[in-house]
Amino acid sequence: MESFLNRYRSITILLLVVFAQLVLLAVQVKNDQDVRMIRVWTVTAVTPAARLIEGFRGGGAGFLRRYVLLHDADAENRRLQAELDRLKVENIFLKNELSTADRAQALQVLQAHIPSKTLAATMFMAGAGSNSKVVFVDQGSLRGVERGMAVVTADGIVGKVMAAYPMASEVVLVTDPDFAAGVISQKNQARGTLKGQGTPLCKVDYVPADEKVELGEWFYTSGDDRIFPRGFPAGVVKSVRNGQPYKEIYLEPSGLQRGLEDVLILVEGVHMEIPSAPPTGQPVYIGPPAPPAAGAGGVAGVVQPPPATGAGTAADSLKSQYKAIGDAQNHTFGVGEPGSKPPDFTRLGQPPAPAKPGPAAKPPATGPQAPTGPKPVEEPDR
């Protein structure tokens, strides 16, 4: 090394002098942004190394924070996610249980209100194939099920038993192309044959072109097929087209709307009357009428019926009048002990009877009582 310096002493000294001059110039000279060149050169030379060091430091700190310090937080997050998944599954299970309970209650109500002898069954398997219209239920010939028996739910007809086995039965649905049943329209009494199409909608055949069928009209079983008793809902009309010699009618079967988990098999069918109004899925709330305004041109003591509003029925109007009578007589319906006096409904909308006049009061006597007879006439002196 020493020999190298001795050999290139002149060049070394020259380089040192040139470097010193450059340093002095960099200290004195500034760029167009008024920053000394020595600072610009220093920052430019140090920046790559500083960025590299900062990258290593940030990566090490991130690794330490993620995998060491937040190890417990990550485990807690996984536990909470598993708990959330469990609650979701439990929520779905409870909803299914509630739906099953509602269907079972609807079937119990149906069993209590129809005269037919029924047997409750539960679907446990569907037929093979993605478009299968056949299901299996858990009641068979050992419980009295026979081929050709009708299967219904609280919403309408479902299908009929195609084959009865000892412990199970095979049921063909109303949407199957092999299904057929006699039906009759509710409003216009148009008769036809309900047939499955392998699609969600069924077709009603053999309705003459001159028969009147409206959109939204309900069809019920007619009892002509000797399988379904008369009076069970079949579905609602979704499409009507005029043709010759028969109409082209498509309806949506009502018995398949809420699933087939629970059904009823009609062991002994009994015909029923077709209702005058279409079935409803839920009750409709009707609020109470507005109370009559006090002192609005009424006679004292007269119970005024509520003003007509153009809505409601005659029964609602009569109920409102009875309630107004009870309010006028300080009587609350549904409250009171047995034997208490009921309100007087004989004066419904009538003015009160006039009060009977009582005996007139005599003025008190203040002196000798005057004679009550005619006053004598004095005769003139003769």
C-alpha positions in Angstrom: 0.0 0.0 0.0 2.8 2.4 1.0 4.7 1.6 -2.3 1.4 2.2 -4.2 1.1 5.7 -2.7 4.7 6.5 -3.3 4.4 5.4 -6.9 1.1 7.4 -7.6 1.7 10.2 -5.2 1.3 13.0 -7.7 -2.0 11.6 -9.1 -3.3 11.0 -5.5 -2.5 14.5 -4.5 -4.1 15.9 -7.7 -7.3 13.9 -7.1 -7.4 15.0 -3.5 -7.0 18.7 -4.5 -9.7 18.3 -7.2 -12.1 16.7 -4.7 -11.4 19.4 -2.2 -12.1 22.1 -4.9 -15.4 20.3 -5.8 -16.4 20.2 -2.2 -15.6 23.9 -1.7 -17.6 24.7 -4.9 -20.5 22.6 -3.8 -20.5 24.4 -0.4 -20.6 27.8 -2.1 -22.7 27.2 -5.2 -26.5 26.9 -5.0 -29.0 25.6 -7.6 -32.0 27.4 -9.0 -34.0 26.5 -5.9 -31.5 28.2 -3.6 -30.2 24.9 -2.2 -26.5 24.3 -1.8 -25.1 21.6 -4.1 -23.3 19.8 -1.3 -26.8 19.3 0.3 -28.3 18.1 -3.0 -25.4 15.6 -3.5 -25.5 14.4 0.1 -29.3 13.7 0.0 -29.1 12.0 -3.4 -26.3 9.7 -2.2 -27.9 8.9 1.1 -31.6 8.4 -0.1 -31.2 4.8 -1.6 -29.5 3.5 1.5 -32.1 5.2 3.8 -35.0 3.7 1.8 -33.5 0.3 2.0 -32.9 0.5 5.7 -36.5 1.8 6.3 -37.9 -1.0 4.2 -36.2 -3.6 6.4 -37.2 -1.8 9.5 -40.9 -1.5 8.5 -41.1 -5.1 7.4 -39.6 -6.3 10.6 -42.0 -4.1 12.7 -45.0 -5.4 10.6 -43.9 -8.9 11.1 -43.6 -8.4 14.8 -47.0 -6.7 15.0 -48.9 -9.2 12.9 -47.4 -12.5 14.1 -46.3 -11.7 17.6 -48.2 -8.9 19.2 -51.5 -9.5 17.4 -51.5 -13.3 17.7 -54.2 -13.2 20.4 -56.3 -10.8 18.4 -56.2 -13.0 15.3 -57.2 -16.0 17.4 -60.1 -14.0 18.8 -61.2 -13.0 15.3 -61.3 -16.6 14.2 -63.3 -17.5 17.3 -65.8 -14.7 16.6 -66.1 -15.7 13.0 -66.8 -19.3 14.0 -69.5 -18.1 16.5 -71.1 -16.0 13.8 -71.3 -18.9 11.4 -72.8 -21.1 14.1 -75.4 -18.4 14.9 -76.3 -18.1 11.2 -76.9 -21.9 11.0 -78.9 -21.8 14.2 -81.0 -18.9 12.8 -81.8 -20.8 9.6 -82.7 -23.9 11.7 -85.1 -21.9 14.0 -86.7 -20.3 10.9 -87.3 -23.7 9.4 -88.7 -25.0 12.7 -91.0 -22.0 12.9 -92.2 -22.6 9.4 -92.8 -26.3 10.1 -94.8 -25.4 13.2 -96.9 -22.9 11.2 -97.6 -25.6 8.5 -98.5 -28.2 11.2 -100.9 -25.7 12.8 -102.5 -24.9 9.5 -103.0 -28.6 8.8 -104.5 -29.1 12.3 -107.0 -26.3 11.6 -107.8 -27.8 8.2 -108.4 -31.2 9.7 -110.8 -29.7 12.3 -112.8 -27.7 9.7 -113.3 -30.2 6.9 -115.6 -33.2 7.1 -113.3 -35.5 5.2 -111.3 -38.1 7.1 -107.6 -37.3 6.7 -104.2 -38.7 7.6 -101.2 -36.4 8.2 -98.0 -37.3 6.3 -94.5 -35.8 5.9 -92.5 -35.8 2.7 -89.1 -37.4 3.1 -87.8 -37.9 -0.5 -88.3 -36.5 -4.0 -88.3 -38.6 -7.1 -85.1 -39.0 -9.2 -84.3 -36.3 -11.8 -84.0 -32.6 -11.7 -87.5 -32.1 -13.1 -89.2 -34.8 -11.1 -92.8 -34.1 -10.2 -93.1 -37.1 -7.8 -92.5 -37.2 -4.0 -92.6 -39.8 -1.3 -94.5 -39.4 2.0 -94.1 -41.5 5.2 -97.6 -43.0 5.3 -98.4 -46.2 3.5 -100.9 -49.1 3.1 -100.4 -50.1 6.7 -102.2 -46.9 7.7 -105.0 -47.3 5.2 -103.5 -45.4 2.2 -104.6 -46.6 -1.2 -103.7 -45.8 -4.8 -105.7 -42.9 -6.1 -106.3 -41.0 -2.8 -106.1 -37.2 -2.9 -103.3 -35.3 -1.2 -103.9 -31.7 0.0 -102.5 -28.9 2.2 -104.2 -26.0 3.8 -103.6 -23.9 0.7 -105.1 -26.3 -1.9 -104.6 -29.6 -3.7 -101.1 -31.1 -4.0 -101.5 -34.3 -6.0 -102.7 -37.9 -5.7 -101.2 -41.2 -4.5 -99.7 -43.0 -7.5 -98.5 -46.1 -5.5 -99.0 -47.2 -1.9 -96.2 -49.2 -0.2 -96.4 -50.6 3.3 -94.5 -47.8 5.0 -94.6 -45.1 2.3 -96.6 -43.7 -0.6 -95.6 -42.2 -4.0 -97.4 -39.0 -4.8 -97.6 -37.4 -8.2 -97.9 -33.6 -8.0 -100.4 -31.4 -9.9 -97.6 -30.1 -12.1 -96.8 -33.6 -13.5 -97.9 -34.2 -17.1 -99.7 -37.4 -16.0 -101.9 -35.5 -13.5 -105.6 -34.6 -14.1 -108.5 -33.4 -11.9 -111.9 -32.0 -12.5 -112.2 -28.3 -11.5 -114.9 -25.6 -11.6 -114.5 -21.8 -11.5 -115.7 -20.0 -8.4 -117.4 -17.0 -10.0 -118.8 -18.2 -13.2 -119.1 -22.0 -12.6 -117.1 -22.9 -15.7 -116.1 -26.6 -15.6 -112.9 -28.0 -17.0 -110.0 -30.5 -16.4 -106.9 -29.4 -14.6 -103.7 -30.9 -16.2 -100.1 -30.7 -15.3 -97.6 -29.3 -17.9 -94.2 -30.1 -16.2 -93.9 -26.4 -15.5 -94.9 -24.2 -12.5 -98.3 -23.4 -14.2 -101.1 -25.9 -14.9 -103.6 -25.9 -17.8 -107.3 -26.1 -17.6 -108.7 -27.9 -20.6 -112.2 -28.4 -22.0 -113.6 -25.0 -21.0 -116.0 -24.0 -23.8 -115.1 -20.7 -25.6 -118.5 -19.2 -24.7 -117.8 -19.6 -20.9 -116.6 -16.5 -19.0 -113.4 -16.9 -17.1 -111.6 -13.9 -15.6 -108.0 -13.3 -14.6 -107.5 -13.8 -10.9 -110.5 -16.0 -10.6 -110.1 -19.1 -8.4 -110.8 -22.7 -9.5 -111.9 -25.4 -7.1 -112.2 -29.1 -7.4 -115.6 -30.1 -8.8 -115.6 -33.7 -7.6 -116.3 -35.1 -11.1 -113.1 -37.1 -11.1 -114.1 -39.2 -8.1 -110.7 -38.5 -6.5 -110.8 -35.0 -5.1 -113.9 -34.0 -3.2 -115.7 -30.9 -4.3 -114.7 -27.6 -2.7 -110.8 -27.7 -2.4 -108.8 -24.8 -3.9 -106.9 -25.7 -7.0 -105.4 -22.4 -8.0 -105.8 -18.9 -9.4 -106.0 -18.0 -13.1 -102.9 -16.3 -14.5 -103.6 -16.4 -18.2 -106.8 -16.7 -20.4 -106.8 -16.9 -24.2 -109.9 -17.4 -26.4 -109.8 -20.3 -28.8 -112.0 -22.7 -30.6 -113.7 -24.7 -29.4 -112.1 -24.4 -26.0 -110.4 -21.6 -24.0 -106.7 -21.8 -23.2 -106.4 -21.2 -19.4 -103.3 -21.4 -17.3 -103.4 -21.2 -13.5 -101.0 -21.2 -10.7 -101.6 -24.2 -8.3 -102.1 -22.9 -4.7 -101.2 -26.1 -2.9 -97.5 -25.9 -3.8 -96.8 -22.3 -2.7 -95.4 -23.0 0.8 -93.6 -26.3 0.4 -94.6 -30.0 0.7 -93.0 -31.0 4.0 -96.4 -31.6 5.6 -99.5 -32.8 3.7 -102.9 -34.4 4.4 -104.1 -37.6 2.6 -107.8 -37.8 2.2 -108.7 -41.3 3.4 -112.4 -40.7 3.1 -113.4 -37.6 1.0 -116.5 -35.6 1.7 -117.8 -33.0 -0.7 -118.0 -29.3 0.5 -119.6 -26.1 -0.7 -117.4 -23.8 -2.8 -117.0 -20.6 -0.8 -118.4 -17.4 -2.2 -115.1 -15.5 -1.6 -111.6 -16.5 -2.6 -109.4 -17.9 0.2 -107.2 -15.4 1.9 -103.7 -16.0 3.2 -103.9 -13.7 6.2 -106.5 -11.6 8.2 -107.1 -8.0 7.2 -107.1 -5.4 10.0 -110.0 -2.9 10.0 -109.6 0.0 12.4 -112.4 1.4 14.6 -114.4 4.3 13.2 -113.7 7.9 14.3 -115.7 9.0 17.4 -118.5 11.5 16.7 -117.7 15.1 17.4 -119.2 16.5 20.6 -121.7 19.2 20.4 -121.8 19.2 16.6 -125.5 20.1 16.0 -127.0 17.2 18.0 -129.9 17.1 20.3 -129.1 16.8 24.0 -129.5 13.2 25.1 -129.9 11.8 21.6 -127.3 9.2 20.4 -126.3 10.3 16.9 -125.1 7.6 14.5 -121.7 8.2 13.0 -121.7 10.1 9.7 -121.4 7.9 6.6 -117.9 7.9 5.1 -118.6 5.7 2.1 -116.4 2.8 3.5 -117.2 -0.2 5.6 -120.2 -2.4 5.8 -123.6 -2.2 7.4 -122.3 -4.4 10.3 -119.6 -1.8 10.9 -122.1 1.0 11.0 -124.4 -0.9 13.4 -121.4 -1.7 15.7 -120.4 2.0 15.7 -124.0 3.0 16.7 -124.0 0.5 19.5 -120.7 1.7 20.8 -121.9 5.3 20.7 -125.0 4.3 22.8 -122.7 2.6 25.3 -120.5 5.7 25.5 -123.5 8.0 26.0 -124.7 5.8 28.9 -121.2 5.5 30.4 -121.1 1.8 29.6 -117.9 0.0 28.5 -118.5 -3.2 26.5 -116.7 -6.3 27.9 -116.3 -4.7 31.3 -118.8 -5.4 34.1 -119.8 -8.1 36.5 -122.4 -10.7 35.6 -125.9 -9.4 36.2 -125.0 -5.7 35.7 -127.4 -3.5 33.9 -126.9 -3.5 30.1 -127.2 -0.3 28.1 -130.6 0.7 26.7 -130.7 0.0 22.9 -134.3 0.8 22.5 -133.6 4.5 21.8 -131.2 3.9 18.9 -131.2 7.1 16.9 -134.4 8.4 18.6 -134.8 11.5 20.8 -135.4 10.9 24.4 -139.0 10.5 25.6 -140.5 13.8 27.1 -140.7 13.9 30.8 -144.1 13.3 32.4 -145.6 16.4 34.0 -145.8 16.1 37.8 -148.4 17.7 40.1 -148.2 21.5 40.3 -146.9 22.9 43.5 -149.3 25.0 45.5 -148.2 28.5 46.7 -147.9 28.8 50.4 -150.8 30.5 52.2 -150.1 34.0 53.6 -153.6 35.0 55.1 -157.1 33.8 55.6 -158.2 31.6 52.8 -160.4 33.2 50.2 -163.7 31.6 49.3 -163.5 29.4 46.3 -167.2 29.8 45.2 -168.6 32.7 43.0 -168.7 36.1 44.6 -172.3 37.1 45.7 -173.8 40.1 44.0 -175.2 42.9 46.4 -178.8 44.1 45.7 -179.3 47.9 45.5 -181.4 49.6 48.3 -185.0 50.3 47.4 
